[in-house]
């Protein structure tokens, strides 16, 4: 085996854990995946969901060992971890969990969110942290533990976010990075440092949190114990990765500020990379959130929306006769393609988890309107994809308005990049060019790039992006549909307040 350097990225996803070994040109030498998911908390109340930290670690080890067994040449040079935000756990000095990882699927911390808002108004929190006050943010977990399991915080050596927990097991060193720290809602977003005021209000002592590093920083090396568990070589650098949004943006290869990033899966996240952090009331009302970017001195402005989750719900409810997942989606697409734009008057409002961007309203509910005796599931399927595209257009418009940056195109990554029907409709509805990624696994590639910077393979993000090809398929909007979708967009937008109780600039909190 020669010594060609391989860069290792690990992604802790909500439905799957992935590992990828990449060559320095971005091509994949090996990858592996294992399922992931939360569990009901034993002895907990109904609706209490947790992640099992040991289970996650074992699946990471299994993925890494599989990859090590597949590579024919090359040697891992460094490893970095990415994954979902908000969730974490307290550990003791031996690395043992003092309380399970409370999942973002669990709503137990709504009362803590509400009590924090009594002390710091929502827009003031947004000004400090760049975040809306979602109950799932880590700060509310700390408040809940202080009230219900104080021994877990009192006895803690450190609080670790999920990615940091995996990095700690690899290296036995504690650190976090600015991107994942953003998701705690305890970060002073402008200064990329913990907010002393918010830590005091949450009951989290400052020395209970990890020091903040930038993505691509070496925090330690693979220990002998973790090498035995993972198959990775002893002593290779363990490098800070970051939140999957930022690492996905990095792995998307976007450097043009006029190209936004569309990460599509169960959720859809629209990202604009910006050079300054200035939370405004307009951004707050539009449901936009800031996070620190993986690039020092840059931030992302993002809009979060439910997307594929709506399609999944329709599949479960209206296509129960189809059990194979691939056949189900192909049938839904075929059905939707039979119906003309506008779905013969059927409208869907995709507020399955309340309205998020660009109309921020917790209390809103989803709805399907315009039903009649001739309506069938094909109309509802079409209406669902159209609704998601109208939602995307409103989000793009909101980001453009608040940043002053025009999005001439957007790059699609994530599970949705495989859905040609949806991507065609996105271009037609938004009137913008859709660049659909035709390269593999941008999120773990982003982690691998961070690993490469830590290992000294790349001297900068710019150098990494220049070294890696990022092929895309461009989908131009169909001019013949411009007026059709413009009229539909206007009519559907006008229906929003009537259908959902949402009005631009007005927030509803439960």
N, C-alpha and C positions, 0 to 999 in steps of 0.2 A: 504494500500500500504506500503510494507516494504521499507527500506532505502538502498537497493542494489544500489551502485553507477552506473550510466549510463554516458558514455562519448559521447558528442555530437560533430559531425563533420558536417560542411556545405561546400559544393563545388559549386562555381560559375563557371559553364561551359559555353562554347560558345553556346551550343544548349540546355542545360538543367541545372536547379538548383536542387541540391539534399541536403537532410538532412538525417543523420543517427544517431540513438541512439545505442551505442554499450555497451555490457557488458565487463568486464575487461578481459575476455578470447577471445575477438575479435568477438564474435557472435553478430548478429544484433537483437536488441529488437524491432526496428521499423525503417522504412525508408519511405521517400516520395520524389516525384519529380515533378517539374513543367517545362514547356518549357521556353527557353530563346533565345534571338536573338536580333541583332541590328536593327535599323530603319534608313531610310533616314532622314537626318537632315532637319527639316522644315525651309524653306527659304535658305537652303544651296545649294551649287552647285551640279551638277550631280556627283554621286560617293561618296558623303559625308555621312558617316555612323556613327551613335552614339548609345550608350546604354543609357537607361533611368534609372537613379539611383533609383528613387522612385519605378519604376516598379520592379527592382531587389529586393529591400527591401521588397516590398509587397509579392513577391513570396517566399522569404526566410521565412517571417512570416507565410505564408500559409503552407509551408512544416513543419515548427517547430510545429505549432498548430496541424497539422494532426498527427505527430509523438506523441505529448503529449497525444492525444486522443486514441492512439493505445497501449501505454504501459500499461501492466497489473500489473506490479510490478517494483519497482526501482524508483530512483529519479535522475534527471540530476545533475551531480557533477561539470561540467565545459563544456565550448563550445569553439571551435576553428574553424577558417574559412580558406579555401583554395580556389584556383581558377586559372584562366588563368593570364598570365603576361602582362606586357607593359602598360595596359590601366589604366587611373585614371582621377581625376578631382580636381579642386580647390574648397574649401568650405570656407564659412565665419564662424565666431565664433558660430553661431547658427546651424551650420551643413548644411546650404543651399548651393546647387550647384551654383557656379558662372559661370559655363560653362558646357555644356553636356560632358559626357564621350566620347571622340573620339575613335571609334572602330579600332581594328587592321585590320578590313576589309577595312578601308579607307586609300587611298594613298596620302592624301593631303600634307603630310609632306616630300615628296621626295626632294623638293627644299631646305628645312632646313637641311636634311641629307647631301646634296651635299655641302652646305655652311660650315657645320661643318668640312667636309673632307678637305676643302680648308685651314682650320686652324690647324687641327690635322689629319695627314695621317691615313689611315685605319688601318695599322698594328700597329701604335702607340696607336690608340684607343683600339685595341685588347689587347695590352700589359697592358694597364691600367685597362680595364674593363672586359677582357675575352670574349668580345662580338664582333661579326661582326656588321658593321653599318647598321642595318635594319632600314628603315624609320619609322617603327611602334614603336620603342623604345620611352619611355616617354620623354627623353631628347629632341627629335625633336618636340614633342607636346609642350613642354615649349617654344621652340624657335618660333613655329608657333603662340602660344598665345601671346607672347611678340610682335609679328609683327601685328597680326590681332585682338586681343582682350586683349590689355595690362591691361585693368581695371580688368580682371579676375585674373591676377596674382598680381597686385598691391593691390587689396582688399582682397586677400586670407589670411585666417588664416593658413591653411595647404593645401598641395597637398596630396591627398589620393589615393593609388592604390585601385582597385576595392575591394579586400578582406578587406583592411584597412577601407574602407568606411562602410562595413557591421559591422565590429568590433566596429567602432566608434558609429554607431547607437545603438549597443547593450550596450555599456559602457559609451559613451560620453568621451572616452579617445583616444588620438591620439598616434599611434605607428605603426611602420612597422617592418619587420623582414629582415634578411640578404638575404634570398632566393628570395623574391619578389623584394627587392631593386636591386638585380643583373639584373633584366630585364629592369631597367630604362636606362641602359648604362651610368649611372652617378656614379657608385660605383667603388671605388678603390678595386678591387676584392681580392687582396692579404691581405689588411688590414681590409676588411669588414667595410669600412667607406666611407662617401661621398667624392668624388673628388672635392676639392675646385676649381681646374683649370676648370673642366668641368661645374661646377655650374656657374662659372663666365661667361664662354663662352655661356651658354644657357640662361642667364638672370634670373635664378632661385636663389633667395636669400637663404642662408643656413637655416635661421629660417623658411622658407616656407615648409621645409620637416620635416617629422616625425623622431624622434629618432629611431635608429636601434637597435632592440633587436634580440636575438636568438629565434628560434621556441621553443614553450613550455614555454614562459615567460608570467606570469600574467600581464596584462596591466590595468585591472579594473574589475568591476563586472556588472552584468546585472542590469540595472536601473529599477525603478518601471514602467516607461513609456514603455520601451522595453519589460518588462515582460508582460504587458497588451497586447502588439501587437503580441508577439510570444508564450505566454503560458509558457515560461521558468520561473523557480523560481527566485524571486528577490534575488540578492546578490551572485549568483554563479559566479565563476571566468570566465572572458573572457580572452582567452589565444591567443598569437600569433600563427598562423598556418603557412602559407607560400605558395609558388608557387606550383601548382598542380604537376609539375614534381618531385620536391623533396618530397612532401608529398605522391605522388604515389609510389616513390621509397621506402619510409619508410613503407607504407602500403603493399608493395610487400613482405616484410619480408626477404629481401636479406641482408646477412651479409658477404658472401663469396666474396672476391674481384675478383675471377675468374668467377663469375656469373654476366653478364651484365643484364640490365633491358630493355625490349622492350615494350614501351607503344604504343599501336596501336589503332588508331581511324581514323579520317579524316587525321590527321598527324601521322607520326611514329617517335618516339623519342627513340634513343638508348642511354643509360646512363651507364657510368662507375663511380663508387664511388672511389675517389682518396684522398690521405692524404696530398697532396701538390698542390699548384697552381703555375704553371710555364708556362704561355702562350708562345708558340714557333711559328716560321714562318711555320713549318710543320703543326701544328694544324690549323693555320690560312688558309693555302692553302687547307687543307682538309675540311674546313667548320665546324670545331668543335667549340663549345662555352663552356666556363666555367660558372657555377653558384655556389654560396655558397650552401652547403648542409644544411639540417635541423640539422645535427650533428655539433656542434662547432668544428672547426679545420679540417673539411672535406669539400670537394667540389665535384661537379659532373662535368664530362666532357661529353658533349652530342652532338649528331648529329641529326639534324632535317630534315625530309624529308616529302614530300607529299606522302600519301599512300592511305587510304580509299577514299580520295577525287577523286582520279583517277578512282577507281571502281564506285563511285557514278556518275561520269561524263559519263562513258560508259553505266551505267544503264539508265541514262536519255536520251542518244542519240540513243542507239541501242536496248533498251528493252522497248520502249514506249507503247507496247501492254500490259504490265504487270503493273498494278496500285498498287497492294498490295506489300509493301516493303519486307516482308519476302519471299513471292513467287518469287519476282524479284531476290533476292540474291540466293535462292535455284536453280532457273533456270540457273543463271549465273554459279554457281558452277557445276551443272550437265553438262552444255555445255562445260565448260573448261575441265572437267574430260573425255570427249569423245576424246580429242585431245592429241596426244603424246607429250612428252617433246620437246621443240623447236618450237611448234606451226606451224609446216610445213613451217618454214622460216619466219613467221611473227614476227617482233620485235616491241616493244613499248618502247619509251623513256619517263619516267614519269616526265618531267620538266614542269608541268602545271603552276607552279608559279616560273619559272626559276630553275636552278640547285642549290641545296643546298649541304649538305654533300653527299659524300665526295669530290665533285668537286664544288667549289663555283663560280657560274657564274650567275649573275642577268639576263643577256640578253638572256639566252638560252630558247628555246621553246620546247614543247613536240612534239613528232612525232610518227607515225606508219608507218613502212616500210615493204617491202616484200609482199605486197598485189598482188593477182592475181585473175583470174576469178573464181577460186574455193574457194576463201576466204569467210568465213561467220563470223557472230558475235561470234561464239564459238572460232574461232582462235584468235580473238582480245581479248576476255575475258581471254583465257589462257595466251596469250602474256602479258597481263597487270599484272596478278599475278606473272608470272615469272620475269617480269621487276622489280617489287617491291622487290622480293626476291634477285635478283642480286644486287639491290641497297642496301639492308640490308647487304649482304655479303661484299660489298665494304666498307660500313660504319664500320662494325665490324673489318675488316682488318685494316682500317685507325686508329681506336682507339687503337688496339693492337700495331701497329707500333709506334704510338706516345707516348704511355704510357709504353710500354714494358711488359704489363700484358696480358697474354693469356686468352681469353674467351673460356673456355671449354664448357660453356652452357649459355643460356640466358633465362630469365623468362619473359613470355608474360603476360601482363595485359592490361586492357582497353577493348574497344568493340571488338577488334580483337581476344581476347582469346576465343570467342565463335565460330570462324570459323575454324573448324577442317581441312578442305581442305587446307587453307592458311597455317596453322601451320605445317601441314605435309610437305608441300612444302618448308617452311622456313628451317626445319631441313635438308631435302634432299639437298637443294641448298647450304646452308652454311657449311654442314658437321659437324654441332655442335648439341648438344642435346638441344631441345626446352622444357623448363619447362612451361607448360601452367597452369596458376593459376586456381584452383578449389575452390576458396573462393570469397566472394562477396565484391564488392565496395572497392578496395584497396585505392583509393584516399581519400574518406571520412573516411576510417579506419585510414589512416595516420594522418588526422586532429584530429580524436578522440584520437590517441596516444599522439599527442601534447597536447590535452586537459588534458589527464591523467597525463602527466608530470607536467603541471601547477597546477593541483589539488593535486599533491602529491601521486596519486595512484601508479604511477611508479616512481622510483627514477632515472631511466636512460632509454635511448633508448634500451640498451642491455637487461635490465630487462623486458621491454615491449615485445621485440621480443621473449624472452624466454617464456613469459606467454601466447603467442598467437600461435596457430597452423596455419600453412600456407600450406595446402595440395596442391600438384601439380600433374599433369599428365606429365610424361616424354615421349617425342617422340624422339627416336633415329633415326639418318639418315639411310636411306636404302642403304646398301653397293652396291647393284646392280645398283644404279643410280649415284654413285660417279663419274665415268668417263664421263657419259653422261652430267651431270651438270657442271663438271669441264670444259669440252670442250665448252659447251654453254656459260658459264661465260666468258671464255677467248675471244670467238668470239664476244659476245655482248660488252665487254669492249673495244675491238679493234675498234668497230664501233662508239664509243662515239665521238671522235674528228670529224670524218667524218659527223656524223649525226647531231651533236649539236654545233660544234665549241668549244668543251670543251677539254682542255688538263690538265692533272694533273699539279698542280703548277701554273696555269695561271688563273687569275681572270678577269672577265668581268663585269664592273659596268655600269649601265644605268644612 
